[in-house]
């Protein structure tokens, strides 16, 4: 251990890791060194020269970010030479920087402002004309004021190394240096908005957020991104009661410092076409009503359907009952008495022909889906489940069938990635950043994917076909690519649910990680609903419950007199317009609700804004309905919501808090013997969906609509 030390500001420091740079060493010692171009998630560039330090005995100051440690070296971070050098560097950076801080969206959180105050000079000597640069059009997300650019190249390195889309670059030399696209084009990556956070000055800012608020006017709420199965940590910034922007919250185990463009920019869709009041359809027109009235009306409707087999009679009766309504809001007092009399006096026998269909949509928290399952047990009739997701659900008998089996940190240690049935760059962009990081750090690592072709900018990523024959040849060692698997020390296998059963059939001794694009599949699998029958029959009397369902309305139930449609949702859509009773529910930013990530662990959203109108939590609505049905129809005791909630988390699903990461053993990759049949026609086809319109909130977002239009015209990743 002789001479395993250096001196930092005359203090002796023992060094155990000599791969650190001087900058990284000072970070561990909590010694602050200014920087613009350095970022711990990007490669080292050394462009800004702001991190100058002095090494005793050296001829000149050195940049700390690119200076390696040497035994016995003496580092000075606050000497007179260092202070003067940093002052001169800042003066040089400000030569062409415009004096527009009062109108800059970066004002108040600008690194250039902060460092000029601490390390800059109190006066300037530049009297010549400043250079101006033409702004670049990078699309509807990123606003550019390129005259402010200090050429730190953070955006260039991010797009190349993290987003795997080398669309940005440096052009020109000397005073003519500019950063932009070589040919005029938009940023097309699914995570391109992160360049806004990376830019240390006001050159790249958020276009939707432009001129709407200042950082000191905003309050912040921490929450999660429910659009992504990782449930990334986010920060919602509010001005009063309005969402101004959404930013990433650092979480080294999940999303690091990045979020997708969907959650960053689709918040404007939360304000468009929202359902604000419970509504009842009378004579093909909707009228608003209170919650008390809507709950009683639902019990009245159920009892009427149970006591009568003809829904046409119900239609005529309801039209006659509300024939005197001329306003858009129900006058309730007269009808509540009528409902109560009918509910308490009418006897009924459970009609086996009465079928309850539950159409489960997306963006539902796990507790609400649990209550849907409980709701299906108390309704007096046969229950069926149908799901909006166009996916094959995994076998829920074993948790490893639908829960991801590797931690994201372990993925970064793999030297071979096998991906089948998904487009990791498009479907799971933040997971792809982890894979991309490993590919950059290890030039010998490879990614082989089976499925729809997608563009890549790396020779390490190879498309191996879309058919099962190609995959089986690879696994049996008969492909020229199989040698990579034999020589690999650690293999990460990531597959879609569609191919899970086939892979388990051929690879009984292997461990695959099956993933989905959102949490809905995990919720449904965890609760065992994926095994429910989904038979639809328009010949029976049907009561359909649509729970935030944004799929196609079932054709069999259009203008069907045997059907009553009840909708729960937060945005208007075709299902709402065809419903007889509508219950408005909160979106994820208006309530605190539990969601499960790809590991099966529970994460919670946090309420950031007030609810819209009279909307309520879906779980509260379902609990109220369960209590009403048990009390009015089944003459049973109601359920205490707190007991059910405790029962759900502690007794029903104790595995929610288990984090059992099972790692893949590459030694048994080729142990299963099987033959290859040329007639096998299975295709690893990941569905070609519009990335920016995969949920109802994004479909109503104006920013997402612009992105969809641009990518559709450019024949992008759809």
Secondary structure, DSSP 8 states (H G I E B T S, - for coil): -TT-EEEETTEEEE-S-TT-BHHHHHHHTT-----SS--TTS-----S-TTEEEETT-SS-EEGGG-B--TT-EEESSSHHHHHHHHHHHHHHTSS--S-GGG-TTTTS-HHHHHHHHHS-SS----S-----------SSEEE-GGG-----HHHHHHHHTS----EEEES-GGG-EEEESSS-----TTTTHHHHH-SSSSEEETTTTTS--GGG-EEEEEE-TTSTT--EEEEEEETTEEEEEEE--BTTTTBT---HHHHHGGGGGGSSB--SEEEEETTEEEEE-HHHHHHHHHHHHHHHHH-S-HHHHHHHHHHHTTT--SSB---HHHHHHHHHHHHH------TTEEEEEEE-SS--HHHHHHHHHHHHHSSSEEEEEES--S----TTSGGGTS--S-HHHHTT-SEEEEESS-HHHHSHHHHHHHHHHHHH-TT-EEEEESS----S-TTEEE--SBHHHHHHHHTT-STTHHHHHH-S-EEEEEEGGGHHHHHHH-TT---EEE-SSTHHHHHHHTTGGGS-----TTSEEEEEEES--S---GGGTT-TTEEEEEEESB--HHHHT-SEEEEB--GGGS--EEE-TTS-EEE----S--STT-B-HHHHHHHHHHHIIIIIS------HHHHHHIIIIIITGGGG--------GGGTT-S-----TT---B-------GGGSSHHHHT-HHHHHHHHHHHHTT---
